[in-house]
Each structure stands twice: as structure tokens, then as C-alpha cells.
């Protein structure tokens, strides 16, 4: 076998997806993935820490959220930073309904993947909370808004996946869920979790 193979990562990803969907995540082994891709197990581990990383990279979304919060315009209040983060993530991190549906279908079949998914949510909430505090939000508001961020994202994704393929993009559902939250708390004044605008 050649030492170098073009698009080895892509070949491994395609092979893994085919095996996950045909045989199940738990029943699929790394050597099987590598063999189907026509590569070696050693090559697999050059690209992925384990087979779960084919589905999602540890810390990727948390690192992304941390950077977006840090770079958000200075004049935004904490609740506006949340909207800014969620809209950016919707546009840049979710490229198509089919891919997200495939990931969810595989995750739903395996308890270790479901546990890892819960860990991702907790991690996203934690970095959002820390980021908002760094931007001037008080600890209580930051915690509330961090939990809201995760809830809104997953509710918006659920609604997006349930909509027609020609329907609105994910960002529209982010706005819909955030607006429903605002209506729940009344429109007569600022959101109680928003705090003062960050300067």
C-alpha cells in the first residue's frame, strides 16, 4: 500500500459513515473503517483520535463559541451576544439538514454517543458562561444566559430539521425561539437576564 494516499481523511470519513449506518456505531471497528477506505489503521489515527471523532471533534463547538463571544461587538448587551453567537453558529457550523439528521440518527443508537452529546452541551454552556462574564455580565445572568444558549440552539435545530428542505435557514429558527423567550418574559422592558449593555 502506498505511503501517501490522496484525500485519506475524506475516504476514512466516507467509509466510517457507510459502516456506521449499515452495521451500527458500536459494531464498527477502526480496522474495518481503515480497510473499507483502503488505508491502514495507523493512517486512521493520524486523522482521528477515535471513531467517535468522525462524528464530532471534541471541543470544536466550545472553542468556536468562545471566539465568537470574545470578538462580538463591544456595544452588545449579554442577551444580544447570545443572539449574535447563535446566528453565527447557525450560518457557519450547520451546513445542511441531511448531515445533521445523519449524525443525530447515529448518536441516538449508542449510549456512549448520547453521553458525549450531553457533555458537549455542558461544555458549550460552560464556555458561554465564562465568555459572558469576561464581557461584563454578572455571574447569575451569565449562567442563565449560558443555559438559554444551549436550549435555544437545540430547540432551533429540532424545528429546522422538522421543516421542509426549501424552508427557512436555521438562523430564522434561532430568532423564532429567542423571540418566543422574550415574549414569555414580556416586552415592556429589558430581559431580566440581559443585564446592562456591555461597553
C-alpha positions, 0 to 999 in steps of 0.5 A, a space after each residue: 500500500 502506498 505511503 501517501 494516499 490522496 484525500 485519506 481523511 475524506 475516504 476514512 470519513 466516507 467509509 466510517 459513515 457507510 459502516 456506521 449506518 449499515 452495521 451500527 456505531 458500536 459494531 464498527 471497528 477502526 480496522 474495518 473503517 481503515 480497510 473499507 477506505 483502503 488505508 491502514 489503521 495507523 493512517 486512521 489515527 493520524 486523522 482521528 483520535 477515535 471513531 467517535 471523532 468522525 462524528 464530532 471533534 471534541 471541543 470544536 463547538 466550545 472553542 468556536 463559541 468562545 471566539 465568537 463571544 470574545 470578538 462580538 461587538 463591544 456595544 452588545 448587551 449579554 442577551 444580544 451576544 447570545 443572539 449574535 453567537 447563535 446566528 453565527 453558529 447557525 450560518 457557519 457550523 450547520 451546513 445542511 439538514 441531511 448531515 445533521 439528521 445523519 449524525 443525530 440518527 447515529 448518536 441516538 443508537 449508542 449510549 456512549 454517543 448520547 453521553 458525549 452529546 450531553 457533555 458537549 452541551 455542558 461544555 458549550 454552556 460552560 464556555 458561554 458562561 465564562 465568555 459572558 462574564 469576561 464581557 461584563 455580565 454578572 455571574 447569575 445572568 451569565 449562567 442563565 444566559 449560558 443555559 438559554 444558549 444551549 436550549 435555544 440552539 437545540 430547540 432551533 435545530 429540532 424545528 429546522 430539521 422538522 421543516 421542509 428542505 426549501 424552508 427557512 435557514 436555521 438562523 430564522 429558527 434561532 430568532 423564532 425561539 429567542 423571540 418566543 423567550 422574550 415574549 414569555 418574559 414580556 416586552 415592556 422592558 429589558 430581559 431580566 437576564 440581559 443585564 446592562 449593555 456591555 461597553 
